[in-house]
Amino acid sequence: MKQIISAPLAIPDASAEPQRDFAVVIDGIHIIDSGPRTAMQAAHAEAETHDMAGMLMVPGFINSHDHGRGYGTASRGIPDDTLEAWLPTLFAQPHIDPYLAAAFDGIQLVRSGVTLTAHSHNPLSWAISSLQAETAATLNGYGAAGIRVGFQVPITDQNRLVYDDAASFVATLPESVRAEIASATTPPPLSHDDYFALCADLFAAHHDETTHLVHIQPTPAGGQWCSDALITRAVAFGQQHNTCVQMHMLETRYQAIYAQRKWGKTFIRHLDDIGALGPWLTLAHMVWADEADFELLAQRGVSIAHNPSSNLRLRSGIAPFVRMSRAGINVGIGLDGHGLDDDQDYLREMRLAWVLSNLRNQQDEPGAPSITASQVLTAGTINGAKATMRTALLGTLAAGKLADVVLIDLDFAPFDLLDGGAMLTAPAALLHLASRRHVQHVMVGGNWVVQEGRCTQIDEQAITEEIRIAVRRAPRGETKIPPDAVRKFYARWL
């Protein structure tokens, strides 16, 4: 049966003006009409009506880069550090069942208004059978929460310990762990042929171009961790299957230096030389991108996933969001599973992206106009759709789009946004003042997955208790590489 959802205030398209008394008409998984409430009710008199008084209606938010760890790393007792020193500490994480981790993460995200998340998977095991099982369990977990997912199948084939010269690094470690650590420099038990056969199998089993609840995407983990042969083959797979390819890129200064040492040019110029750049590619982080490459990225149609919280917590810096956007690059926003408060609050992440982008050193010149709330909201919706699941019609509330709708209690504003005298526009008020606790109702593909602030598809309390028990009981790994040893290596490496 058709449904009409109306609200007194709406931002149906972040790049356009907010609308009063706006309604969408939904039939199945799609929006079939939208416009003034009275006009929609007159044109679709047979539809079931949901009048959401006191709510702001917006499209579903899109989390363009994440890892779906469930509990954040701070909650697991792992301190923040520079990326290269931090990565080995992840071995100390308790091993959580992938279904539980994804279900818990999905709950946090949908309750934050996110209807699509990118999931760059962190395998418990690199064995093919394990990756197949982990993928199925992860997708079942997200599916139970009711969220869409771009599932990114990871691979690395080089520099798994440090960037170049692993032997000299291992020599600095305690003799008791050298042999074990040295084994980490070898590729995982997954050849290129095995990996792409796995991607093909997962694509055939799970990729959905009808409802767009799941997309399977190849993921060379990062430029420094993957050979040119691996990257170009991943790109070929993405082109052949019309799916996104995502990579971590230029997250730290060391990665930018690595490219200059290896090829005498920037990472982006090298990726262009090997044919990797194109509208299929999304690059996560890009903190240390060279501004001279922005025009090239825009020309090639590459997307960027901006991760402001993670970039701060891992001491990478602040990505030049303003300059990337002004160059015409499609920029989305991602939580990276590493938000400031470990709570997957997407509204707060957009707020942080907005505030950081307007620092003076992010502007082109003193007194440059600020980036607007609407531009940030566009990154979190329209741009995120292109960066995360580019064949899915998401990001706006318009006829033909998938029915992903979020309703946010207008109580977040201490003044009446419906009053024309309000000092802030609806997008600015939303980004200044709202947080995940104001998200009341969330629809994904025509189905309510959150109502009155509670998940409808899954027992949130039971999952939360299960994951708490799992974290307490799960076997913990061991960090055998001291962070100080990593820092000293890179100090010499420079």
Secondary structure, DSSP 8 states (H G I E B T S, - for coil): --EEEEEEEE-SSTTS--EEEEEEEEETTEEEEEEEHHHHHHHTTTSEEEE-TTEEEEE-EEE-S----SS-TGGGT-----HHHHGGGGGGSB---HHHHHHHHHHHHHTTTEEEEEEE---S--SHHHHHHHHHHHHHHHHHHT-EEEEEEEE--S-SSSSS-HHHHHHTS-HHHHHHHHGGGS--S--HHHHHHHHHHHHHHH--SSS-SEEEEEEE-BGGGS-HHHHHHHHHHHHHHT--EEEEES-SHHHHHHHHHHHSS-HHHHHHHTT--STTEEEEE-TT--GGGHHHHHHHT-EEEE-HHHHHHTT-----HHHHHHTT-EEEE--TT--TTSS--HHHHHHHHHHHHTSGGGSSSTT-----HHHHHHHTTHHHHHHH-TTS--SS-STTSB--EEEEEGGGSSS-TTSTT-SS-HHHHHHHH--GGGEEEEEETTEEEEETTEESSS-HHHHHHHHHHHHHHS-B----S-HHHHHHHHHHH-
